[in-house]
Amino acid sequence: MTPAVDVRTVVSRVLLTLAVALPLAACAAIMPRNAAPELAAASAEPVGFRDVRYWGDEPAPRFAEASVQRASAMLPAQRSLNFLAISGGAENGAFGAGLLVGWSEAGNRPNFDMVTGVSSGALIAPFVFLGRAHDDRLQEVFTAYERKDIFTSNIPGLLQGSALADNTPLSRLIEKYVDREFLRDVARESSKGRVLLVGTTNLDAQRPVLWDMGRIAAADTPEAIELFRKVLLASATVPGAFAPVRIKVRIGDTDYDELHVDGGVTRQVFIGPSVLRLVSGRGPRRTVNGAHLYVIRNARIDPQFESVGADVLSVTQRSLATLIKNQGIGDIYRIYSVAKFNGIDFNLASVPGDFQVKADGPFDRTYMTALFDRGRDMGRRGYPWVKALPGLQSNEHGITAQSSAPAMALAR
């Protein structure tokens, strides 16, 4: 799996692809679809599966709670819990991949009880979930491929087509890495009570969807491999730039098509709602002795000055990039507040502000390798995880506002 085009700026990426596609005059055909009716959509299940996903903006359902209870029962007495949430970030996913590999090489990367991922973070998450034995593949994913291995700008879907670019190369790379043995490894780890969640966005519902990848893998069927691959592809599919991934669902005796796109459209980074049940000790027996949450934001969180052109494309692209950056910060604030309220140790990593290598276009391999190496070096040395967010600091009296400069300096 390779770092996917991601919503570091959703529409900004679309605009960049649009600029490439403008000379193309024809329109790609759109396949007809059978959309699920609104009132019944909530009960839809992927064809051949039950209880493998849930809405990301609601409390966890019973089957997710059951997984957490199983995890609680299997944990050694008084062991600390460790959670990892990995954001999207397109080629900047190389930072998170490098950081995690370096952390593993330092010898103290935990075996995470829950791993969540969005977009390029979704493509990192399964490798981390499976442990250090898969670090070589994780490194390959973010240093051995480039733009032509991810997408081609040869679908002329300018106005009426389904997309402006073709991500078939990415789909093939996902197929290369996600085979039956890979799924069996995921299922094995899931059977130990660990959880792997990937986020997509349901376009019809305008809602985040969380997929329990371990439950999908446990089916151990060709259909499970197909669905697992589709979810990873969907999580990394920028709407407009690429055609939405169609997932067949069934309501009663009727099959419908759902359209799923980049999870970052609704959440740049997330933690599973069931985390709170495990931390609170409401499982069959209290086994935890503290909990630690690690959030990797595959982007810079500090403001970046750039002289912007006065043309409409430059202004729109810059504005949307700023919007998405602040959406990501907002998602981190949400996670931070939940962690603090529930007594979870919060840790944040982001692309350092002093990393000055410039990319020569999307998915420049030289850029990605340099960023991977930077993250790897920081992981080896012991990453200085940030405990406070931009504009906030915590003390014995709670959270107070402050100038963003000190927190931004920490992020560097």
N, C-alpha and C positions, 0 to 999 in steps of 0.2 A: 504494500500500500504506500502511496506517495502523498506528500503534503498536498492537499487539495486547494483549489481556488476557494477562498473562504470569505466570510463577511467581516474582514478587517474593515472594509467598507463595502457593504453589499452592492449598492447601486454604483458606487465608484468603480468597482470591478466591471460591472455591466457597461458603464460608459467607456471604459478603456477598450473592452472588446468591441463595443459599437463603433468606435473610431476605426478599428481594423476592418470591421465588416461593412462599412459604409459603401465601398465601391461595388459591393455585390447587389444585384438588382432584383433577383428572383426571390420568392418566398418559399420557405419550407412548409410542407404539408403538416397539418396538425391531426393526429389520430383522434377520432371521436372517443368520448368517454361516457361512462355511466356513473354519475356522481351519486353518492349516498344522500338520501333525504335528510334534512336537518334534524328532525325529531328522532330519527333512528340512528344517526351517525355515532352517537355515544356508545351504542351497543355493538358496533362493528368489531369483528375480530379478523385478523389476517387468515386467509383461507388455509385450513389445516392446523391452526394454532389456537390456543386459549391461554389467557393470562400471561402474555409476554410483553405487555406495554400498558402505560397509563398516562393520563394528562399530567404535564409537569407543573400545572398551576393549581392542583388540588392535592389534598392529603393522599398518602399512599394507600392503595386498596389492600384488601385482605391478603392477596397472594404475595404482595411485596412485604407486608408485615410478617407473613409466615417465614419468608426468607431471612428476615432480621431475627426472628425468634430462633431459627435454626442456628444462625451465626452466634447468637448469645449463648445458646446451649453448648456450642462446640468450643467456645473460647476457653483457654486456660484461665484459672482463677487469677483475678487481679491484673490481667494483662491490659496494657493501654491499647486503645483503638487508634487506627490511622486511616484517614480519608484523603483522597487525592482528586482534585477537580482541575481539568485541563481545558483551556479555552481554545477557540479558533484563532486564526492569525495568518492563513495562507502560507507563504514561504517562511514567515516568522515562526512557524511551528518547529523549524530547525532548532530554535533556541530551547524550547521545552524538551525536545528529544535529546539534545546535547546535555542539558542540565541533568536529566534523569539518568543518562548513561554515566556521566561523571559521578553522580551521587552513588550509583551502584558500584563504580570502581573504588570509591572511597570506603566501601564496605559497610555503610550504615544506612542504606536505603531500606525502609521498612517494607514488609509484605503487606500491602494495603488491604484493608477490610472492604473498602469500597473505592472504585475508580469510576469517574464520570468523564465524558468527553463530548465536545462539540466540534464539528467540522474537522480541521486538521488535528484538533485535540482528540476527536473520535478515532482518528487513524493512529494516534499514538497510544491511546488507552489500552487496546487489547494486548499489545506487546508488553506494556508495563504490568498489566494484570497477570501475565504469564511469568513474569520474573526475569532475572538477570540472564537466563539462558537465551533470551530472545533479544538481547541488546544489540548483537551484531546486525540482525535484521532491521531493528529500529534505526540504527545508524545508516544502513544502506538506503532505507526509505527516504531519508532526508538529505542524503549527500550524493546519491548515485543517479538521480533523475533530474530532468529539467522540463521546460515548458512543453516540448513536443511529446514528452512521455505522459502528459497530463491532459492536454486538450489541443484541438486544432480549430482554427477559425475558418472552417470551410462549409459551414451551414449558413446559407444566406437568409436567415429568418429575421429580417430587419423589422418589419411591422406586423405581419400576419403569421409568421412562422412560430415554431415552438421554442426556438432558442437562437442565440447569436453565435454559439460555438458548440463544438462536439466534445464531450468528455469521455468518449469511448476508450481512449488510451488509459484514463484513470480507472475505468471499469475493468479493463483487462489486467491492470496491475493489482487491483484488489483481488481479482480471481487468482493471480499468481501466488499471493500470500495466504489467502483464506481458502484452505482446502479442508478435507475431512479430518485430517490429523490435527490441524489447527483448532477446529471446532471441538474436537474431543478433548484437547488440552484445556480449552475454556470451560467446557462442561465439568471436567474433573475439578478445577479450581472452584467453580461455582458450587459443586457438591459439598465443599468444605465450609460453606456458609458465606463465602466472599461474593461480592456483587459487582458486576460490570454494567454500567448504564451508558447509553448513547442517546443524545438528543437530536430530534428532527423537528420540523415545523409542518403541521397540517395546514395547508393553504386554505382549504374550504372553511375550517373551523377557526383559523387565525390563532392557533394555540400550540404550545410546545407539547411534544410527545416524548416520553421517556421509554426506551426499549431495554428490557432486561435481556442482555445478550447471552447470559449464562443459561437462561430458560430456553431461549431459541436453540442454542447449541446442544442442549440436553436431548432434543428430539432426535439427533443423529440420523437425519434423513437428507436426501438430495434437496428437498424443499427447505430444510433448515439452512443449508449452505447458501441457497439462493436468497432467502430472506435476510440472513446475516450480511451478505454482500450488499444487498439493496439498501439496507439501513445505513451502512457505512457510506455508500455512495450518496444517498439522499442527504445525510448530515453534512456533506461537503459540496452540495449542489447549489450554487448561487442562482436564485430565480432570475430569469431573463437571460442571463449569460448562458445557462445550461437548461435543458428541458427538465421539468420536475420528474422525479422518480415516481412511477406508478406502482402502487402496492394494492394487490387484489385483496378485498375484504368481503366478508359474507355477513349478511343480516337475514336471519331466517334461512330461506332457501334461495335467496337471490345474491348474486355477486355484483360488487361495485368496484370502482377505481377510486382510490384516494391519491391525491397529489402531495408528495412530501418534498421539502426543500431544506436548505441549510438550517440547522438548528440555531445558528447564531442570529437568525431573523427575529427570534423570540427570546433567546437567552444566549449571551456570549459565553457564559460559564455558569454551572449550576451544581448543587449538591442534591442528592436524593432525599425526598421528604422522610423516608423511613430511617434516615440517620438519627433523627431526634429520638425515635423510640429506642434505638439501641443505646444511645448515650444516656437516656433517662433511666435505663435499667428496668424498663417495664416488660422485659422478656421473661422467660420462665425462671431465670435466676440472675441475680446481679453479678456480673463477672468483670466489669470494666473498672479500670483504675486510671481515669483521665482519658481524654480524647484529643487528638491532634488533627487539624485540617490544613492541608497544603494546597494552595491555589496557584496555578501557573497561568499567567496571562501572557500569551504569545504576542505581545505588542508592547510598545512603550506607553506608559501611563502619564508621563510628563508632557506638557505642551511642547510642540516642536514648531519653531518659526520657519516659515517658508514664504518667499515672495511669490504671490499668486498672480497669474495673468488675468487680464480684465475680460477675457472672452467667456462666453456662457459655459463652455465645457469645463474650463479650469475652475471657475467660481463654483459650479455645481459639484464638481468632484471634490474640491476642498471642503465645501460645506458638509457634504455627506460623510466625508472622512472624519470630520470633527464630530458630527452627530454620532457615528458609530463608536468612536473612541470614548465619548462620554456615556454612551449606552453601556459599554463594557465596564466603565468605572462604576456606573450605577448598579450593575449586577454584582460587582464585588462588594459594594456597600451593603447590598441586601444580604449577601452571604456573611459578611462581617458582623452585621447586627444579630443575625440568627446564631452565629457561633458564640458571640459574647453573651447573649441572653441565656444560652444553654451551657455556658462554662466550657466551651471547646477552645482549645489553644489554636489561634489563628496565625497562619503563615502565608505570606504572599511573595511570589517571584515574578519579575517582568523583565522584558528586554532592557538591558542597561542603557542609560542615556548617553554614555560615552562611546557606544558602539557606532562607529562612523563609516563603516564600509557601505558603499552605495550599490544597489542592485541595478544591473543592466537589463531592465525589463522584468516582467513577471517570472518568477521561478528561475532566476539566474543561479546556476549551480555553484559558481564561485562565491556568490553572496551567501547562499545557504550553507555551504561548507564552512565558511568563515564564522557564521553565526552559530552553527553547531559546535564548532571548536571552542568558541567563547563560552557557550553554556556548559560544555563539558569541563573546561578548565575551572569554571566557577563551582561546578558540582564536586569536582575532585577536592578542591581546597576547602569546601564547607561553605555553602551558599549563605550569605547574610540575610536570612528571611526577614521580610518587613512585617512588623507587628501592628503598625498604625497605617491608616489610609490617608490619601491626600486630603488635607483640610480637617483631619480629625486627630486627636491624640487621646489615649485612655489613661486614666489615673484611678486612684482609690475612690474618687467621687463619681466615676462613670466616664462618659464620653463628652469631650468639649470641642468646640470649634477652634481652629487655629489657622494661621497662614499655611498655604499649601507648600511653600518652599521647603520646610524641613522634611516633610514626608517625601517630597519629590527627590530631595537629595538622598534620602535613604534608598529610594528605588533605583538610584544609579549605582 
